[in-house]
Each structure stands twice: as C-alpha cells, then as structure tokens.
Amino acid sequence: MLLALLGGLWAALTLPLTATAFGSTQWVWVFDSSVYVAARQWANDPYVVFGALASLSFLAIGIALLPDLCRARWGGTVMAWLVIAGAPVTALSYLNTSESAPFHFLWGAEFYILVAIGASGIAAAISAGPHWGIGVRSLLGMTFVVVLVGTLALGYYPHGSLVVLAVEAVVLIAAAPRDAAFAEGSASERDVALQTDSPASS
C-alpha cells in the first residue's frame, strides 16, 4: 500500500513540471515556485525528464497491486502487469518526443496503456468472482472512469491519471486481503463439508 501511495505522490509532484511544459496553464502557480524553478534548471528539459520519470509511478503502483490482483485470477493479473508495462512504455514515449527520435511513433503511447488498464479492470471485476465483494468489483470495473476523471480533473496524462490510479490501488489493496481471507475460509468450510458427507472408511 505504501508503494502505491509513493507512486501517486511522485506523479502528483511531477505533474506541474510536465503539464505546464506541455502548455497547460492549470499548474503555472506551482511551476513558477522556487522549488520547481530549481527542478527545471536541473532537468534542462523538464517535459522529457519528468515525463519519462512517471515510469516510476507506473512501476510502483503495478508492483503494489500485483500480489492482491493475482488473487482476482486472470483478469486481475493482466491488469497488474499492464500497469507495470506502463513503466517502459512511458519512458520510451517521452524519450522519443523529438520528431527526429528513432522511435518517435511511440510518443503518447502511454495513452493506449491507460485505456488497456481501464479495460482490464472490467476483466478483473469479472474474473475476481463474488468472494471479492460487490464494492471492490465495482471499483475494478470502473477503473477506466476513475482514470478518465482523474485525467480531466488534473488536466494531464499520465501523471493525473496515475494520481487517481494510486488512490484506487490503495483501496483495492486494503480490501483484497479481507476478501481473500473470506475466500480461503469458504474453501476450508467446503472441504470440511465434503469430508463429513463422504462415507466413513472401514
């Protein structure tokens, strides 16, 4: 859970640098503060540097989600690995911003990763099964909406998207252990029932 929070915090802290450098005016008041001026001078090209470093947020959130989402079977596993895959894709995207870059066609590719993560949330909600609880499955199924709202509210992707995705990850991680324990308890009860119903051996 802490890893997911750190991933979201990093995305939030670097959001003004990339969003404002891209042309957004929403975060100018932060962009012009002394700390961010120093960061811009250090990075030389804050859009590319802090854009590529958003890969750390993808990696942190994905690794944090992986153990619990694997309990949601194939859909959850796919979702967690897509979040992790966002790390190299985002790094390559920003590092190839220039039109002269060899892989310029990858610029903006993190958009498609975010769409895929949203779609995989629906798959995770289906594959998780009823033992996860309706609230958690509903949140998984609404991942695309969560990401979209975060992007629109904070004015930039993937950083804004990652901030709200981290919040969703924290909720999922907090809920998953209780659901997993319930599932294990139900399985144990079924095993006991089967042993009780089976004919006694002579």
PyMOL CGO cylinders between C-alpha atoms (Angstrom):
from pymol import cmd
from pymol.cgo import CYLINDER

trace = [
    CYLINDER, 0.00, 0.00, 0.00, 2.84, 2.40, 0.86, 0.3, 1, 1, 1, 1, 1, 1,
    CYLINDER, 2.84, 2.40, 0.86, 4.42, 1.72, -2.54, 0.3, 1, 1, 1, 1, 1, 1,
    CYLINDER, 4.42, 1.72, -2.54, 1.18, 2.70, -4.30, 0.3, 1, 1, 1, 1, 1, 1,
    CYLINDER, 1.18, 2.70, -4.30, 0.96, 5.88, -2.23, 0.3, 1, 1, 1, 1, 1, 1,
    CYLINDER, 0.96, 5.88, -2.23, 4.54, 6.79, -3.12, 0.3, 1, 1, 1, 1, 1, 1,
    CYLINDER, 4.54, 6.79, -3.12, 3.79, 6.19, -6.79, 0.3, 1, 1, 1, 1, 1, 1,
    CYLINDER, 3.79, 6.19, -6.79, 0.80, 8.52, -6.64, 0.3, 1, 1, 1, 1, 1, 1,
    CYLINDER, 0.80, 8.52, -6.64, 2.75, 11.14, -4.70, 0.3, 1, 1, 1, 1, 1, 1,
    CYLINDER, 2.75, 11.14, -4.70, 5.58, 11.11, -7.25, 0.3, 1, 1, 1, 1, 1, 1,
    CYLINDER, 5.58, 11.11, -7.25, 3.08, 11.56, -10.08, 0.3, 1, 1, 1, 1, 1, 1,
    CYLINDER, 3.08, 11.56, -10.08, 1.45, 14.47, -8.23, 0.3, 1, 1, 1, 1, 1, 1,
    CYLINDER, 1.45, 14.47, -8.23, 4.78, 16.18, -7.52, 0.3, 1, 1, 1, 1, 1, 1,
    CYLINDER, 4.78, 16.18, -7.52, 6.00, 15.93, -11.11, 0.3, 1, 1, 1, 1, 1, 1,
    CYLINDER, 6.00, 15.93, -11.11, 2.63, 16.78, -12.69, 0.3, 1, 1, 1, 1, 1, 1,
    CYLINDER, 2.63, 16.78, -12.69, 3.15, 20.58, -12.74, 0.3, 1, 1, 1, 1, 1, 1,
    CYLINDER, 3.15, 20.58, -12.74, 6.51, 20.22, -14.48, 0.3, 1, 1, 1, 1, 1, 1,
    CYLINDER, 6.51, 20.22, -14.48, 5.29, 18.16, -17.41, 0.3, 1, 1, 1, 1, 1, 1,
    CYLINDER, 5.29, 18.16, -17.41, 1.79, 19.60, -17.72, 0.3, 1, 1, 1, 1, 1, 1,
    CYLINDER, 1.79, 19.60, -17.72, 2.96, 23.23, -17.78, 0.3, 1, 1, 1, 1, 1, 1,
    CYLINDER, 2.96, 23.23, -17.78, 5.85, 22.47, -20.12, 0.3, 1, 1, 1, 1, 1, 1,
    CYLINDER, 5.85, 22.47, -20.12, 3.31, 20.84, -22.44, 0.3, 1, 1, 1, 1, 1, 1,
    CYLINDER, 3.31, 20.84, -22.44, 1.22, 24.02, -22.47, 0.3, 1, 1, 1, 1, 1, 1,
    CYLINDER, 1.22, 24.02, -22.47, -1.32, 23.63, -19.67, 0.3, 1, 1, 1, 1, 1, 1,
    CYLINDER, -1.32, 23.63, -19.67, -1.95, 26.73, -17.53, 0.3, 1, 1, 1, 1, 1, 1,
    CYLINDER, -1.95, 26.73, -17.53, -3.61, 24.86, -14.66, 0.3, 1, 1, 1, 1, 1, 1,
    CYLINDER, -3.61, 24.86, -14.66, -0.39, 24.38, -12.70, 0.3, 1, 1, 1, 1, 1, 1,
    CYLINDER, -0.39, 24.38, -12.70, 1.52, 27.58, -13.55, 0.3, 1, 1, 1, 1, 1, 1,
    CYLINDER, 1.52, 27.58, -13.55, 1.23, 28.79, -9.96, 0.3, 1, 1, 1, 1, 1, 1,
    CYLINDER, 1.23, 28.79, -9.96, 3.22, 25.73, -8.85, 0.3, 1, 1, 1, 1, 1, 1,
    CYLINDER, 3.22, 25.73, -8.85, 5.51, 25.68, -11.88, 0.3, 1, 1, 1, 1, 1, 1,
    CYLINDER, 5.51, 25.68, -11.88, 6.85, 29.15, -11.03, 0.3, 1, 1, 1, 1, 1, 1,
    CYLINDER, 6.85, 29.15, -11.03, 7.63, 28.37, -7.39, 0.3, 1, 1, 1, 1, 1, 1,
    CYLINDER, 7.63, 28.37, -7.39, 11.29, 28.34, -6.34, 0.3, 1, 1, 1, 1, 1, 1,
    CYLINDER, 11.29, 28.34, -6.34, 11.45, 24.56, -5.86, 0.3, 1, 1, 1, 1, 1, 1,
    CYLINDER, 11.45, 24.56, -5.86, 10.08, 23.88, -9.33, 0.3, 1, 1, 1, 1, 1, 1,
    CYLINDER, 10.08, 23.88, -9.33, 12.29, 26.53, -10.92, 0.3, 1, 1, 1, 1, 1, 1,
    CYLINDER, 12.29, 26.53, -10.92, 15.28, 24.69, -9.44, 0.3, 1, 1, 1, 1, 1, 1,
    CYLINDER, 15.28, 24.69, -9.44, 13.96, 21.37, -10.72, 0.3, 1, 1, 1, 1, 1, 1,
    CYLINDER, 13.96, 21.37, -10.72, 13.52, 22.84, -14.21, 0.3, 1, 1, 1, 1, 1, 1,
    CYLINDER, 13.52, 22.84, -14.21, 17.07, 24.18, -14.21, 0.3, 1, 1, 1, 1, 1, 1,
    CYLINDER, 17.07, 24.18, -14.21, 18.41, 20.82, -13.07, 0.3, 1, 1, 1, 1, 1, 1,
    CYLINDER, 18.41, 20.82, -13.07, 16.47, 18.87, -15.69, 0.3, 1, 1, 1, 1, 1, 1,
    CYLINDER, 16.47, 18.87, -15.69, 17.11, 21.25, -18.59, 0.3, 1, 1, 1, 1, 1, 1,
    CYLINDER, 17.11, 21.25, -18.59, 14.11, 19.71, -20.41, 0.3, 1, 1, 1, 1, 1, 1,
    CYLINDER, 14.11, 19.71, -20.41, 11.52, 19.09, -17.66, 0.3, 1, 1, 1, 1, 1, 1,
    CYLINDER, 11.52, 19.09, -17.66, 8.91, 17.78, -20.07, 0.3, 1, 1, 1, 1, 1, 1,
    CYLINDER, 8.91, 17.78, -20.07, 11.07, 14.89, -21.24, 0.3, 1, 1, 1, 1, 1, 1,
    CYLINDER, 11.07, 14.89, -21.24, 12.86, 14.20, -17.96, 0.3, 1, 1, 1, 1, 1, 1,
    CYLINDER, 12.86, 14.20, -17.96, 9.92, 14.28, -15.58, 0.3, 1, 1, 1, 1, 1, 1,
    CYLINDER, 9.92, 14.28, -15.58, 7.64, 12.77, -18.17, 0.3, 1, 1, 1, 1, 1, 1,
    CYLINDER, 7.64, 12.77, -18.17, 9.90, 9.76, -18.52, 0.3, 1, 1, 1, 1, 1, 1,
    CYLINDER, 9.90, 9.76, -18.52, 10.23, 9.54, -14.74, 0.3, 1, 1, 1, 1, 1, 1,
    CYLINDER, 10.23, 9.54, -14.74, 6.48, 8.97, -14.49, 0.3, 1, 1, 1, 1, 1, 1,
    CYLINDER, 6.48, 8.97, -14.49, 7.50, 5.41, -15.30, 0.3, 1, 1, 1, 1, 1, 1,
    CYLINDER, 7.50, 5.41, -15.30, 8.47, 5.12, -11.62, 0.3, 1, 1, 1, 1, 1, 1,
    CYLINDER, 8.47, 5.12, -11.62, 4.84, 5.70, -10.65, 0.3, 1, 1, 1, 1, 1, 1,
    CYLINDER, 4.84, 5.70, -10.65, 3.59, 3.02, -13.05, 0.3, 1, 1, 1, 1, 1, 1,
    CYLINDER, 3.59, 3.02, -13.05, 6.17, 0.61, -11.66, 0.3, 1, 1, 1, 1, 1, 1,
    CYLINDER, 6.17, 0.61, -11.66, 5.41, 1.36, -8.00, 0.3, 1, 1, 1, 1, 1, 1,
    CYLINDER, 5.41, 1.36, -8.00, 1.63, 1.12, -8.40, 0.3, 1, 1, 1, 1, 1, 1,
    CYLINDER, 1.63, 1.12, -8.40, 1.84, -2.04, -10.50, 0.3, 1, 1, 1, 1, 1, 1,
    CYLINDER, 1.84, -2.04, -10.50, 4.17, -3.86, -8.11, 0.3, 1, 1, 1, 1, 1, 1,
    CYLINDER, 4.17, -3.86, -8.11, 1.97, -2.83, -5.18, 0.3, 1, 1, 1, 1, 1, 1,
    CYLINDER, 1.97, -2.83, -5.18, -1.13, -4.21, -6.92, 0.3, 1, 1, 1, 1, 1, 1,
    CYLINDER, -1.13, -4.21, -6.92, 0.37, -7.43, -8.26, 0.3, 1, 1, 1, 1, 1, 1,
    CYLINDER, 0.37, -7.43, -8.26, 0.11, -9.73, -5.20, 0.3, 1, 1, 1, 1, 1, 1,
    CYLINDER, 0.11, -9.73, -5.20, -3.53, -8.86, -4.49, 0.3, 1, 1, 1, 1, 1, 1,
    CYLINDER, -3.53, -8.86, -4.49, -4.75, -8.62, -8.08, 0.3, 1, 1, 1, 1, 1, 1,
    CYLINDER, -4.75, -8.62, -8.08, -3.29, -12.06, -8.79, 0.3, 1, 1, 1, 1, 1, 1,
    CYLINDER, -3.29, -12.06, -8.79, -5.96, -13.32, -6.38, 0.3, 1, 1, 1, 1, 1, 1,
    CYLINDER, -5.96, -13.32, -6.38, -8.51, -11.95, -8.84, 0.3, 1, 1, 1, 1, 1, 1,
    CYLINDER, -8.51, -11.95, -8.84, -7.29, -14.61, -11.27, 0.3, 1, 1, 1, 1, 1, 1,
    CYLINDER, -7.29, -14.61, -11.27, -6.52, -13.90, -14.92, 0.3, 1, 1, 1, 1, 1, 1,
    CYLINDER, -6.52, -13.90, -14.92, -8.24, -10.51, -15.20, 0.3, 1, 1, 1, 1, 1, 1,
    CYLINDER, -8.24, -10.51, -15.20, -6.51, -9.10, -12.14, 0.3, 1, 1, 1, 1, 1, 1,
    CYLINDER, -6.51, -9.10, -12.14, -3.14, -10.49, -13.21, 0.3, 1, 1, 1, 1, 1, 1,
    CYLINDER, -3.14, -10.49, -13.21, -3.48, -8.88, -16.64, 0.3, 1, 1, 1, 1, 1, 1,
    CYLINDER, -3.48, -8.88, -16.64, -4.43, -5.56, -15.07, 0.3, 1, 1, 1, 1, 1, 1,
    CYLINDER, -4.43, -5.56, -15.07, -1.46, -5.51, -12.69, 0.3, 1, 1, 1, 1, 1, 1,
    CYLINDER, -1.46, -5.51, -12.69, 1.01, -6.40, -15.44, 0.3, 1, 1, 1, 1, 1, 1,
    CYLINDER, 1.01, -6.40, -15.44, -0.44, -3.73, -17.73, 0.3, 1, 1, 1, 1, 1, 1,
    CYLINDER, -0.44, -3.73, -17.73, 0.22, -1.13, -15.03, 0.3, 1, 1, 1, 1, 1, 1,
    CYLINDER, 0.22, -1.13, -15.03, 3.80, -2.40, -14.75, 0.3, 1, 1, 1, 1, 1, 1,
    CYLINDER, 3.80, -2.40, -14.75, 4.13, -2.36, -18.55, 0.3, 1, 1, 1, 1, 1, 1,
    CYLINDER, 4.13, -2.36, -18.55, 3.25, 1.31, -18.43, 0.3, 1, 1, 1, 1, 1, 1,
    CYLINDER, 3.25, 1.31, -18.43, 6.71, 1.97, -16.97, 0.3, 1, 1, 1, 1, 1, 1,
    CYLINDER, 6.71, 1.97, -16.97, 8.88, 1.15, -20.00, 0.3, 1, 1, 1, 1, 1, 1,
    CYLINDER, 8.88, 1.15, -20.00, 6.24, 2.39, -22.44, 0.3, 1, 1, 1, 1, 1, 1,
    CYLINDER, 6.24, 2.39, -22.44, 6.07, 5.80, -20.73, 0.3, 1, 1, 1, 1, 1, 1,
    CYLINDER, 6.07, 5.80, -20.73, 9.84, 6.12, -20.55, 0.3, 1, 1, 1, 1, 1, 1,
    CYLINDER, 9.84, 6.12, -20.55, 10.20, 5.32, -24.25, 0.3, 1, 1, 1, 1, 1, 1,
    CYLINDER, 10.20, 5.32, -24.25, 7.34, 7.66, -25.11, 0.3, 1, 1, 1, 1, 1, 1,
    CYLINDER, 7.34, 7.66, -25.11, 8.89, 10.73, -23.51, 0.3, 1, 1, 1, 1, 1, 1,
    CYLINDER, 8.89, 10.73, -23.51, 12.44, 9.92, -24.53, 0.3, 1, 1, 1, 1, 1, 1,
    CYLINDER, 12.44, 9.92, -24.53, 11.24, 9.85, -28.14, 0.3, 1, 1, 1, 1, 1, 1,
    CYLINDER, 11.24, 9.85, -28.14, 9.34, 13.15, -28.02, 0.3, 1, 1, 1, 1, 1, 1,
    CYLINDER, 9.34, 13.15, -28.02, 11.52, 14.76, -30.66, 0.3, 1, 1, 1, 1, 1, 1,
    CYLINDER, 11.52, 14.76, -30.66, 10.41, 14.25, -34.25, 0.3, 1, 1, 1, 1, 1, 1,
    CYLINDER, 10.41, 14.25, -34.25, 13.96, 13.21, -35.07, 0.3, 1, 1, 1, 1, 1, 1,
    CYLINDER, 13.96, 13.21, -35.07, 13.96, 10.48, -32.42, 0.3, 1, 1, 1, 1, 1, 1,
    CYLINDER, 13.96, 10.48, -32.42, 14.24, 6.94, -33.82, 0.3, 1, 1, 1, 1, 1, 1,
    CYLINDER, 14.24, 6.94, -33.82, 11.05, 5.76, -32.11, 0.3, 1, 1, 1, 1, 1, 1,
    CYLINDER, 11.05, 5.76, -32.11, 9.03, 8.98, -32.30, 0.3, 1, 1, 1, 1, 1, 1,
    CYLINDER, 9.03, 8.98, -32.30, 5.94, 6.93, -33.17, 0.3, 1, 1, 1, 1, 1, 1,
    CYLINDER, 5.94, 6.93, -33.17, 5.90, 5.82, -29.52, 0.3, 1, 1, 1, 1, 1, 1,
    CYLINDER, 5.90, 5.82, -29.52, 5.29, 9.37, -28.27, 0.3, 1, 1, 1, 1, 1, 1,
    CYLINDER, 5.29, 9.37, -28.27, 1.94, 9.31, -26.49, 0.3, 1, 1, 1, 1, 1, 1,
    CYLINDER, 1.94, 9.31, -26.49, 1.82, 5.51, -26.31, 0.3, 1, 1, 1, 1, 1, 1,
    CYLINDER, 1.82, 5.51, -26.31, 1.04, 5.67, -22.59, 0.3, 1, 1, 1, 1, 1, 1,
    CYLINDER, 1.04, 5.67, -22.59, -2.48, 6.75, -23.58, 0.3, 1, 1, 1, 1, 1, 1,
    CYLINDER, -2.48, 6.75, -23.58, -3.14, 3.30, -25.01, 0.3, 1, 1, 1, 1, 1, 1,
    CYLINDER, -3.14, 3.30, -25.01, -1.72, 1.65, -21.90, 0.3, 1, 1, 1, 1, 1, 1,
    CYLINDER, -1.72, 1.65, -21.90, -4.14, 3.66, -19.75, 0.3, 1, 1, 1, 1, 1, 1,
    CYLINDER, -4.14, 3.66, -19.75, -7.06, 2.62, -21.96, 0.3, 1, 1, 1, 1, 1, 1,
    CYLINDER, -7.06, 2.62, -21.96, -5.94, -1.01, -21.73, 0.3, 1, 1, 1, 1, 1, 1,
    CYLINDER, -5.94, -1.01, -21.73, -5.68, -0.74, -17.94, 0.3, 1, 1, 1, 1, 1, 1,
    CYLINDER, -5.68, -0.74, -17.94, -9.23, 0.57, -17.82, 0.3, 1, 1, 1, 1, 1, 1,
    CYLINDER, -9.23, 0.57, -17.82, -10.49, -2.27, -20.00, 0.3, 1, 1, 1, 1, 1, 1,
    CYLINDER, -10.49, -2.27, -20.00, -8.60, -4.84, -17.94, 0.3, 1, 1, 1, 1, 1, 1,
    CYLINDER, -8.60, -4.84, -17.94, -10.35, -3.53, -14.85, 0.3, 1, 1, 1, 1, 1, 1,
    CYLINDER, -10.35, -3.53, -14.85, -13.61, -4.85, -16.28, 0.3, 1, 1, 1, 1, 1, 1,
    CYLINDER, -13.61, -4.85, -16.28, -11.97, -8.21, -16.91, 0.3, 1, 1, 1, 1, 1, 1,
    CYLINDER, -11.97, -8.21, -16.91, -10.61, -8.23, -13.35, 0.3, 1, 1, 1, 1, 1, 1,
    CYLINDER, -10.61, -8.23, -13.35, -14.06, -7.46, -11.94, 0.3, 1, 1, 1, 1, 1, 1,
    CYLINDER, -14.06, -7.46, -11.94, -15.47, -10.45, -13.82, 0.3, 1, 1, 1, 1, 1, 1,
    CYLINDER, -15.47, -10.45, -13.82, -12.69, -12.92, -13.06, 0.3, 1, 1, 1, 1, 1, 1,
    CYLINDER, -12.69, -12.92, -13.06, -12.43, -11.96, -9.38, 0.3, 1, 1, 1, 1, 1, 1,
    CYLINDER, -12.43, -11.96, -9.38, -15.68, -13.72, -8.57, 0.3, 1, 1, 1, 1, 1, 1,
    CYLINDER, -15.68, -13.72, -8.57, -18.27, -12.97, -5.87, 0.3, 1, 1, 1, 1, 1, 1,
    CYLINDER, -18.27, -12.97, -5.87, -15.91, -13.56, -2.94, 0.3, 1, 1, 1, 1, 1, 1,
    CYLINDER, -15.91, -13.56, -2.94, -14.26, -10.19, -3.64, 0.3, 1, 1, 1, 1, 1, 1,
    CYLINDER, -14.26, -10.19, -3.64, -17.41, -8.28, -2.76, 0.3, 1, 1, 1, 1, 1, 1,
    CYLINDER, -17.41, -8.28, -2.76, -19.59, -6.09, -4.93, 0.3, 1, 1, 1, 1, 1, 1,
    CYLINDER, -19.59, -6.09, -4.93, -17.93, -2.83, -3.86, 0.3, 1, 1, 1, 1, 1, 1,
    CYLINDER, -17.93, -2.83, -3.86, -14.42, -3.89, -4.81, 0.3, 1, 1, 1, 1, 1, 1,
    CYLINDER, -14.42, -3.89, -4.81, -15.55, -5.46, -8.08, 0.3, 1, 1, 1, 1, 1, 1,
    CYLINDER, -15.55, -5.46, -8.08, -17.48, -2.30, -8.94, 0.3, 1, 1, 1, 1, 1, 1,
    CYLINDER, -17.48, -2.30, -8.94, -14.36, -0.23, -8.37, 0.3, 1, 1, 1, 1, 1, 1,
    CYLINDER, -14.36, -0.23, -8.37, -12.33, -2.56, -10.58, 0.3, 1, 1, 1, 1, 1, 1,
    CYLINDER, -12.33, -2.56, -10.58, -14.96, -2.33, -13.30, 0.3, 1, 1, 1, 1, 1, 1,
    CYLINDER, -14.96, -2.33, -13.30, -14.95, 1.46, -13.12, 0.3, 1, 1, 1, 1, 1, 1,
    CYLINDER, -14.95, 1.46, -13.12, -11.17, 1.81, -13.47, 0.3, 1, 1, 1, 1, 1, 1,
    CYLINDER, -11.17, 1.81, -13.47, -11.49, 3.46, -16.87, 0.3, 1, 1, 1, 1, 1, 1,
    CYLINDER, -11.49, 3.46, -16.87, -13.90, 6.04, -15.43, 0.3, 1, 1, 1, 1, 1, 1,
    CYLINDER, -13.90, 6.04, -15.43, -11.58, 6.65, -12.47, 0.3, 1, 1, 1, 1, 1, 1,
    CYLINDER, -11.58, 6.65, -12.47, -8.62, 7.22, -14.79, 0.3, 1, 1, 1, 1, 1, 1,
    CYLINDER, -8.62, 7.22, -14.79, -10.66, 9.46, -17.10, 0.3, 1, 1, 1, 1, 1, 1,
    CYLINDER, -10.66, 9.46, -17.10, -11.99, 11.61, -14.25, 0.3, 1, 1, 1, 1, 1, 1,
    CYLINDER, -11.99, 11.61, -14.25, -8.50, 11.97, -12.79, 0.3, 1, 1, 1, 1, 1, 1,
    CYLINDER, -8.50, 11.97, -12.79, -7.07, 12.98, -16.15, 0.3, 1, 1, 1, 1, 1, 1,
    CYLINDER, -7.07, 12.98, -16.15, -9.76, 15.60, -16.75, 0.3, 1, 1, 1, 1, 1, 1,
    CYLINDER, -9.76, 15.60, -16.75, -9.65, 16.95, -13.19, 0.3, 1, 1, 1, 1, 1, 1,
    CYLINDER, -9.65, 16.95, -13.19, -5.88, 17.27, -13.02, 0.3, 1, 1, 1, 1, 1, 1,
    CYLINDER, -5.88, 17.27, -13.02, -5.51, 18.30, -16.64, 0.3, 1, 1, 1, 1, 1, 1,
    CYLINDER, -5.51, 18.30, -16.64, -2.82, 15.96, -17.91, 0.3, 1, 1, 1, 1, 1, 1,
    CYLINDER, -2.82, 15.96, -17.91, -1.97, 12.33, -18.52, 0.3, 1, 1, 1, 1, 1, 1,
    CYLINDER, -1.97, 12.33, -18.52, -0.35, 10.08, -17.49, 0.3, 1, 1, 1, 1, 1, 1,
    CYLINDER, -0.35, 10.08, -17.49, 0.54, 11.98, -14.31, 0.3, 1, 1, 1, 1, 1, 1,
    CYLINDER, 0.54, 11.98, -14.31, -3.00, 12.99, -13.38, 0.3, 1, 1, 1, 1, 1, 1,
    CYLINDER, -3.00, 12.99, -13.38, -4.24, 9.53, -14.29, 0.3, 1, 1, 1, 1, 1, 1,
    CYLINDER, -4.24, 9.53, -14.29, -1.59, 7.95, -12.07, 0.3, 1, 1, 1, 1, 1, 1,
    CYLINDER, -1.59, 7.95, -12.07, -2.57, 10.06, -9.07, 0.3, 1, 1, 1, 1, 1, 1,
    CYLINDER, -2.57, 10.06, -9.07, -6.12, 8.69, -9.05, 0.3, 1, 1, 1, 1, 1, 1,
    CYLINDER, -6.12, 8.69, -9.05, -4.98, 5.21, -10.07, 0.3, 1, 1, 1, 1, 1, 1,
    CYLINDER, -4.98, 5.21, -10.07, -2.78, 5.18, -6.97, 0.3, 1, 1, 1, 1, 1, 1,
    CYLINDER, -2.78, 5.18, -6.97, -5.79, 6.08, -4.82, 0.3, 1, 1, 1, 1, 1, 1,
    CYLINDER, -5.79, 6.08, -4.82, -7.77, 3.24, -6.40, 0.3, 1, 1, 1, 1, 1, 1,
    CYLINDER, -7.77, 3.24, -6.40, -4.83, 0.90, -5.80, 0.3, 1, 1, 1, 1, 1, 1,
    CYLINDER, -4.83, 0.90, -5.80, -4.76, 1.77, -2.10, 0.3, 1, 1, 1, 1, 1, 1,
    CYLINDER, -4.76, 1.77, -2.10, -8.47, 1.00, -1.78, 0.3, 1, 1, 1, 1, 1, 1,
    CYLINDER, -8.47, 1.00, -1.78, -8.10, -2.29, -3.67, 0.3, 1, 1, 1, 1, 1, 1,
    CYLINDER, -8.10, -2.29, -3.67, -5.11, -3.39, -1.60, 0.3, 1, 1, 1, 1, 1, 1,
    CYLINDER, -5.11, -3.39, -1.60, -6.90, -2.53, 1.63, 0.3, 1, 1, 1, 1, 1, 1,
    CYLINDER, -6.90, -2.53, 1.63, -9.98, -4.53, 0.60, 0.3, 1, 1, 1, 1, 1, 1,
    CYLINDER, -9.98, -4.53, 0.60, -8.36, -7.52, -1.10, 0.3, 1, 1, 1, 1, 1, 1,
    CYLINDER, -8.36, -7.52, -1.10, -6.84, -9.23, 1.98, 0.3, 1, 1, 1, 1, 1, 1,
    CYLINDER, -6.84, -9.23, 1.98, -10.22, -9.36, 3.72, 0.3, 1, 1, 1, 1, 1, 1,
    CYLINDER, -10.22, -9.36, 3.72, -11.85, -10.78, 0.63, 0.3, 1, 1, 1, 1, 1, 1,
    CYLINDER, -11.85, -10.78, 0.63, -9.01, -13.28, 0.13, 0.3, 1, 1, 1, 1, 1, 1,
    CYLINDER, -9.01, -13.28, 0.13, -9.33, -14.44, 3.74, 0.3, 1, 1, 1, 1, 1, 1,
    CYLINDER, -9.33, -14.44, 3.74, -13.07, -14.89, 3.24, 0.3, 1, 1, 1, 1, 1, 1,
    CYLINDER, -13.07, -14.89, 3.24, -12.43, -16.96, 0.12, 0.3, 1, 1, 1, 1, 1, 1,
    CYLINDER, -12.43, -16.96, 0.12, -9.93, -19.17, 1.93, 0.3, 1, 1, 1, 1, 1, 1,
    CYLINDER, -9.93, -19.17, 1.93, -12.38, -19.60, 4.80, 0.3, 1, 1, 1, 1, 1, 1,
    CYLINDER, -12.38, -19.60, 4.80, -15.14, -20.61, 2.41, 0.3, 1, 1, 1, 1, 1, 1,
    CYLINDER, -15.14, -20.61, 2.41, -12.86, -23.14, 0.75, 0.3, 1, 1, 1, 1, 1, 1,
    CYLINDER, -12.86, -23.14, 0.75, -11.98, -24.66, 4.14, 0.3, 1, 1, 1, 1, 1, 1,
    CYLINDER, -11.98, -24.66, 4.14, -15.66, -24.93, 5.03, 0.3, 1, 1, 1, 1, 1, 1,
    CYLINDER, -15.66, -24.93, 5.03, -16.36, -26.71, 1.75, 0.3, 1, 1, 1, 1, 1, 1,
    CYLINDER, -16.36, -26.71, 1.75, -13.52, -29.16, 2.41, 0.3, 1, 1, 1, 1, 1, 1,
    CYLINDER, -13.52, -29.16, 2.41, -14.90, -29.93, 5.87, 0.3, 1, 1, 1, 1, 1, 1,
    CYLINDER, -14.90, -29.93, 5.87, -18.37, -30.43, 4.45, 0.3, 1, 1, 1, 1, 1, 1,
    CYLINDER, -18.37, -30.43, 4.45, -17.09, -32.83, 1.80, 0.3, 1, 1, 1, 1, 1, 1,
    CYLINDER, -17.09, -32.83, 1.80, -15.19, -34.85, 4.39, 0.3, 1, 1, 1, 1, 1, 1,
    CYLINDER, -15.19, -34.85, 4.39, -18.28, -35.01, 6.61, 0.3, 1, 1, 1, 1, 1, 1,
    CYLINDER, -18.28, -35.01, 6.61, -20.54, -36.13, 3.76, 0.3, 1, 1, 1, 1, 1, 1,
    CYLINDER, -20.54, -36.13, 3.76, -18.13, -38.76, 2.43, 0.3, 1, 1, 1, 1, 1, 1,
    CYLINDER, -18.13, -38.76, 2.43, -18.74, -42.37, 3.60, 0.3, 1, 1, 1, 1, 1, 1,
    CYLINDER, -18.74, -42.37, 3.60, -16.54, -43.42, 6.52, 0.3, 1, 1, 1, 1, 1, 1,
    CYLINDER, -16.54, -43.42, 6.52, -13.76, -45.78, 5.56, 0.3, 1, 1, 1, 1, 1, 1,
    CYLINDER, -13.76, -45.78, 5.56, -13.78, -49.23, 7.20, 0.3, 1, 1, 1, 1, 1, 1,
]
cmd.load_cgo(trace, "trace")
